[in-house]
Amino acid sequence: MADLQDDLHTGTEAGGLGDLSEPLTAQAYPPEPYAPVSDPDDEPLTRAHAVLAAHPVADGYSGLPRALGRLPWYDLELGESGVDTDVPRLREGHVGALLWSLHLPETPENARGDRAVGATLEQLDLVKTVVRAHPEGLRLAYDAGQAIDARNCGRVAVLPGPAGAAALGDRLGILRSLHALGLRVLTLSGVSWAGDAGLTRFGEEVVREMNRLGVLADLSGASADTVRRTFAVSKAPALCTRSGARALRPHPANLPDDLLVELGAAGGLCMVPLTAEQTGPTVRDVADHLDHVRTVAGPQSVGLSGTYDSGTAHPLELGDPSCYPRLIAELLRRGWDEADVALLTWGNFQRVLRGAAFTARAVQQRREPSTATIAELDG
């Protein structure tokens, strides 16, 4: 102890510690010049990453399965330059769930029943094969709970669908088989029972059977009469997986305001695509559509649809799924609060999935599998 005191005394005399009885002054330790932590322009982007970390993106449409079919070899977990989507970019963009499209190329042979059914089965098999080959990044999910489980395990949830209505081959038994294999979304367009004139009697029976199974109706590209009749018949909420606001851009897949109002009243979800053709060439154009749909249909009826790997051009700032934070930053600059962003990215999609499951449980209590045929109902 004496040695320590001698050292302190010596250090004081040498000017090392100074007189400890004297208060330290500002002149002894001049303040360092102020430097901002980050550029103020980066603040919305930083907030966007924080919000998306808590409320990841549920992407309503990905064409990845068909895009992968054109590649001789790929590794989505390592990264794949041949497509828009891979696991590193999904994680960078905070994507928590994806609907993987089973739509077929629009060719005359694919319009025929048996060909469409077989090709859709092949697409379903490909989805499962791809997910099994990338277990560290992807996980199949068939309902809201499984999507949350995948996210909590650090995986991106993959939900199979939408598929085209032609995949049913006009037979309800095939709908049940596709559901058993994982199909969760069906697009109601391009067939005789869901066309320009709306749903036929058989089309209405298809919707009722979808309700019983828990298969969501996708109304993007459907006629206005089909959209309205689906809202009237369906007990479950419906999706528009790739629809913006027609008031801003007159694309046939975009929804006019009157249908947006009806969609909001029916508890449906309009998932706005990130494409130059439907929503415009800049991130601000996409944000304009999101603003408009939120205003007209309501904050609980707007979602996101990347439409990556579907052969469409994207805004320069939104070229792949890693760019979602840029879009969310633009919305934060416009005054969107975290609660509305949370609904947009994750909450609204979860609500629709839960609504479909709840409806299915209720309908199964009072309705047996339908054995109706198109010949019986439509003649």
N, C-alpha and C positions, 0 to 999 in steps of 0.2 A: 504493500500500500504506500509505503514511504517512497519507494521508487517511482510509483505512478505520480504522486504529488510533485516529486522533483522534476519529472518529465513535463508535467503541466506548467510548472513554474518556469522551467527553462524555455518552453515553447512560448510562454507569454512574453518573457523578456526579449525573445528573438522576434517577436511580432507575429508569431504563428496564429494564436487564437485571439490576441488582443485582450483588453480588460473586460472580463465577463460581466462586470458590474455595470458597464456602460451599455445602454440600449443600442441595438443595431439601427442604423439610419438608412434611408432610401439611397443616400449617396454612396453607401458602401456596396449596395447591390442594385445597380440601376436596372429598371424594368427593360425587358427585351421588347423590341418593336413588335406591334400587333400584326399578325398575319392571319387572314381568314382561313378556316379549316378547308374550305373548298370554294370553288367558283359559285356565286349565287345562282348562275344559270343551271348548275348541276343539282340544285336542291330538289326540284320536283322529281328528277330521275332517281336520286337517292331515296326519296320517300316512296317512289313507285316500287323499287326493289323491296323495301321494308313491307309495304302493303301486300305485295305478291308472295312474299315469304310466308305470310299468315293466311292469305287467301289466293291460292294458285289458280291458274287459268284452266277451265274446262273448255276445251276446244271442240266445237261442234262438227267439224268435218276435216278429215285428212284423207288424201288419196294415196297414202303411202303403200298399201298392199299392191295396187296395180303398178305403181312406179318401181317397186322392188322386183316385180316380175320381168322387167326389162334389163336387169343387171345380172351378170354372170356370177357375181360374188359380192358380198357386202358384210359389214360389221357395224351395226348401229351403235354399239356400246363404245367402241373405239372412236367412231366418227366416220361419216360416209359423205364424200363430196359429190357423189352421183345423184343425190336426192336433196330436197330441202330440209328433211327432218332426220335427226338422229338424237341419241340420248344426251350427248353433251349440250346440244343446242336447246333441247327441251328443258334441261335443267337450268341452263343460263336464262331462259325465258320464263322460268317458274311455271311450267305447264304441269298440272297434276293429273289431268285426264284427257283422253282423246276418243272421239268417235271415229272409227276407221271405216271408210266408205267401202261398200261392196258393190257399188254401181258398175255396170258393164259398159264397154264402148258402145256407142249408139250405132249399131249396124243392123241391117234387116235380119240377119240370122239370130242375133241376140234378142230380137223382139219375139221370137217364137218360144212357146212355153217350155218345151223340154230342153232346148238349148239354154234358155235363161236359167232354168232351175239347176241344170248341171254346172253351168259356169259360176253361179252363186255359191254352190256347194264347194267348188274348187277355191273360191275366194275365202270362204270361211275356214277351210283347211289351211290355206296359206297364212291367214291371220294367226291361227293357233301355232303354226310352225315357226313363224317369225318371233312370236312372244316367247315360246319355249327356248329358242336359240339365244335369247337375250335376257336371262333371268335376273341379272343384276340391275337392269334398267327398266324392264317392262313387266307388267302383270295383268292378266286378263281379269276383267271385272264385269259383273252382270247386273249390279244394282248399286244404290247409293252407298250402302254400308261397305261393300267390297271396294268401291272406289276410294273411300276414306281409309280403309285398311291398307290399300296399296300405297297411298300417299304417306301414311304414317310409317311405312316400312322403307321409305325412300325410293319407291318405284312409281312409274307413270302408269296409271290405270288405262287399259285399252278396252273399250266397249265396242263390240262388233255391230256395225250398221252406220248409216242406213243402206238398205238394199232396195233395188227397184221393185215396183209392184209386179213386174213381169216374172219375178222369181217365184211367185206362187203357182204359176201355171194354172191360174183360175181354180185352185183346189185348196180348201181350208185345211185339209190334212197335211199338205206341204207347209203351210204356215206354222202348224204345230210342230212339225219336224224341224223347221228352221229355228224356231224358238228353242227347242230342246238342244240344238247344236250351238246356241249362243246368240242368235240374232235378237237385237233389242230395238231397232228402229226400221220402219218401212216407209218408203216414199210413195205417196198416193198420187201417181200420175203416169201417163203413158200406156194405159190399158183401157179396155172397153168399159169396165165398171167404175173407172175414175178418170173421166175425160173432161172435155170442154162443157158437157151438159151436166156435170156434177156426178155424184154417186148414184149408181143404180141401186136396186134392191139388194143385189148381191154385194155391191160395194159397201152398203150399210152393214150387211152381215159380216163382212170382213172387218170393219171397224169394231163391231161388237165383240168379235172373237179376239181381236187384238187387245181390247180392254180386258178380256178374261185372262189372257196370257200375260199381260204386262208389256206388250210391244207398243212402243210409241209411234204415233203417226207423224211423219215428216211431210209438210205441206209446201216446201219450197218448189216452185215450178208448177204447182197444181193450179187448176183454174179457180176463179173466184167462187163459182158455184160449188166446187168440190171443197174448198176451204170452209165456206159457210155451212155446208151440210155436215161436214166433219165436226165442226164446233157444236152443231145441234145434236148429233148422234152420240158422240164420244163422251163418256163419263170421266175420262182421264185427260189431262192437259196434252196439247199437241205442240210439236216443234216446227219451226221453220229453220232448217239447219244452215241455209245460205241465202238470207234475204235481208236487203237493206231497205231504205225508204225510197219509194218511187217518186215522192214529191221532190227529192233532191237529184235523183238520177233515174231516168225512165227505162230501166232494165226490166224485162218481163218477169224475172224471178224476184224482183223487189216488190214490196207490198205497198199499195196505196193507203192513205190515211184511214179510210173507212174500215179496211180490213185490220189495220193495226189497232184501231179502237176495239173491234170485235175480238181480236186475239187477246188483248189485255183483259177484256171482260170475261173471257173464257179461261183465264189463267194460263194461257199459252206462253211460248217463249220464242222470240225472234232473235236468232243468232246472226249477227251482222258479219258479213264476209270481209276479209282483208284483201280485196282484189281491186285492181285498177279499173276493170270493166264495170263492176257493180257499184263500187263505192268511191272511186276516184284515185288519182295518181299520188296523193300525198297523205301523210298521217293526219293532217288536219281535215281532209275530206272524210276519212273514216270516222274521226271524232265527231264531225257534223252529223253523220248518220246515227251514231250512238246517241248524241244529244236529241235528235229528232225522235227516234224510236222511244227513248226514255220519256220524252215529253208527251207523246201521243198515246203510247200503249201503257206507260207506267214503268217505274224503276224495277218492278218485279218481273218484267216481261222482256228484258233485253239481255243478250249474251254475246259471246264472241265465237267466230268461226274462221279459223286461219285459212282454210281451203288450200293448204300447202300440198304440193305434189299432185295437184289435180289438173295441171296443164294450163293454169291461168297466170297472168302477170300480176305482180303485187306492187304496191307503192314502194318507192325507192327506200324509204326508211323502215319498211316492214317486210324485208325480203325472205325471212325465215322465222321459225318460232322463237329464236333467241331475242327477237326484237320487241316482244310484247311489253317490256318495261317502257319503251319509248312511247307507245300508245297510251299507257296508263299515266305516264308523266304529262302528256298533253291534256288528258282529262283532269288531272289535278290542277294544272294551270288554269283550267276553265272553271274551277270551283267545285268539282265533284268531291264529296267527302268520302272518308274511308268506308263508311257503311254502304254507300251506293256502289263503290268500286267492288266491294266484297260480294254484293249481289250480282253484279255484272260478271265477275270472273268465275265464281264458284257457287254462290248461294242459290241463284236461280236455277241452275242446272240440277243441283241436288234436290231442290224442291220438286222439279218435274219428275225426276227419277223416283222420288218417294211417292209422288202422286200416282204414278203408274203402278207401283207395287201395291199401294193401298187400294186402288180401284180393283186390281186383279184379285186380291184377297176377298173383297166384298162381292165381286161378280161371281167368283167361283162357288160362293155359298148358295147361289140361286140359279146358276146356269150351267148346264152340261155342255161338253164340247159340241159345236155345231156340226151337223152332217148335211147342211144345205149345199146345193150345187148351183152353179151359174145357170144351168139349163132349167132347173126348177123355178128359180127366182126371176130370171131375166128372159126366159123363153128362148 
